[in-house]
Amino acid sequence: KEIRRYFKEDELESFFDPKYYLRWVDHIFDRLGILA
């Protein structure tokens, strides 16, 4: 709950959005040359 002081509600939702991490995973795989 301390985190809420530094982030807005919509920012928290996007921060924990699975799609956000999936996009990073795809990027990392591309960098490593692995087909996802």
Rosetta blueprint (number, residue, H / E / L):
1 K L
2 E H
3 I H
4 R H
5 R H
6 Y L
7 F L
8 K L
9 E H
10 D H
11 E H
12 L H
13 E H
14 S H
15 F H
16 F L
17 D L
18 P H
19 K H
20 Y H
21 Y H
22 L H
23 R H
24 W H
25 V H
26 D H
27 H H
28 I H
29 F H
30 D H
31 R H
32 L H
33 G L
34 I L
35 L L
36 A L
